[in-house]
Amino acid sequence: MRVYIAGPMAGIPGGNKEAFAARAEELRQAGHEPVNPWDIDPEQHEGPCLGGIPTNENDHLYGCNLRADIMQLMFCDAITLLPGWENSKGASTEEHVARSIGLPIMRKE
């Protein structure tokens, strides 16, 4: 299964990259294909880069990153949620979209 990883980034040292990478490795070991938002290129979507303040070294905006992430989420078979996801605007949006389209939520084993 292709599994999207959702979780908090903002306000966490290093953007919580370690937790995303660790969950991706767990999913890989379980035979799944992880989709880590840290690996998604925000320039893959068409249209302007909209939505707030720059969020990374390439000066992409929050909305630009979220659009690219949601595009990838739409091609996943499930979503997994990192601790603290419910306090993250982006992860909460991703969870809502996943639930709305009927994706199963994978819990950490």
Steps between C-alpha positions, in 0.01 A plus 500: 500500500604857437475675839508877554670620820332798668629678805612828652798688357480864605641586839683169535882494479612393155139508383445157657692342209635222721151381599387504136810306391460246780135436412592472130756232587247310714255505210769385257593212731134398511493481119326832431602794284524805727417847371695745713401866451863598558577323170225669297610770257274805546565601139315197361160669498385742235397851587627771730666445834236636739416483865690696759860530609806320360546160664834377369833599352345522150253764618201282423187602681290290735219467246744398227638218713155388614370489140788274397448280808125463442566406137718211620252404772233451232703211355556322831322195639517605867628769736699470820505772765800600709454607861379860527333498158181642648687819598627555146296700250649313204481150649142564615411603146667188360319278750168663410557449127608137553198424717267679256613284207485182705868424554572274796705646782795278585603508861858443608548128567 
